[in-house]
Amino acid sequence: MTIGEFQELMARTYLGRDGRRGIHATFSWLVEEVGELSRALREKDPEAIREEMADVLAWLCSLANLAGVDLEKAASKYAGGCPRCSSSPCSCPEDAADNLLSRP
């Protein structure tokens, strides 16, 4: 299944409900799911990680549908590699932000 197909599936399944909920409440659900993914990653629970990844992707698609964003087109930003250096793998110098994110 492509990103576009998954986004369309989420629209068919949830767009009416998402529309009634609104963009800000839908964003809040996405943030909650990201928190649950963070917990699953800390606990190193492969099944929970997989489930939470699916939930994050589903809520991201729901949010994109409400915002009128085609995620497949948005993802094309990375089609040529890193958007900053155009390399794959990225050859940008690591900075302080990268080091903060890589801490255990």
N, C-alpha and C positions, 0 to 999 in steps of 0.2 A: 504494500500500500504506500502510495506517495504522500508527501506532506499535504498536497492539495486534496487528495482523496480523503485523507483523515479529517482535514478541516471541513470538507463538505459533509462528511458523516456527522461531525459534531453539530453542524448547522441543521441538518435534517433532524437530528435527535433532540437538540437542546435550544435552538435559536429562539423559539417562542418563550420558553421559560427564562432564558438569559435576557431577552428583551424586557420582560416584565421586571426582572431583578434589577436591571440597569448596569451600566458599565462600571460604576464605582464599586458596587457590591460584588460584581463578578471579579473585579481586580482583587478585592479582599479575599475571595475564595482562592484565587491563584496564590496569593501570598501565604495563606494558611497551608496550602498544599506544599509550597516550597519549604515551609517550616517543618512539615512532616517528613519531607525528603531529607532535610538536614538531620533530623533525629535518626532516621533509618541509616543514613551514612555513618553517623557517629557510632551507632550500635552495630555496624557492619553486618546487617541482616539482608542477605541477597534477595530474598523474596519480597521483603518490605521495600527495598530500594527499587526493584522492578515495578511494583505496584504504584509507588509514589511517583516514579518517573512517568508512568502512564497518566496518572492524575494531573501532574504538572502540565504535560503535553495537552491533555484534553482541555484544561482550564485556559491555557494559553491560546488554543484554537478558539474557544468560546469568546475570549476577550478580543482576539483579532477579528472575529466575525462581527462583533458589536462595533468595533472601531473601523470596519471597512478595510482591513488590511489583508491582502493575499500573502499568506506566510511563505508560499513557495517562491513568489517574486521577492519577498523580503530576504529570504535565505540566499538568493542569488548574489547578495552583497559579498558572500564568501566564496563564490564560484572560482575566483582567480587566486585563491589562497588568502593570506592575511590581508585585510583591507588597508593596513598601513604600509606594509613592505612588499605586498604582492607575492610573497614567497610561501611555499608549502614544503616542509614545515616553516613556521614563522621564524624570521631571522632578526626580528626587532630586539634591541637590547632589553634585557630584563630590568625592571625598575622596582622601586619600593613597593608599589601596589601588587606586583606579581609575587614578591616575597611574602607579603602579608597573607595572600590567598593560599600559598603553598604550605603554610604551617600546619602541623598535625592537629 
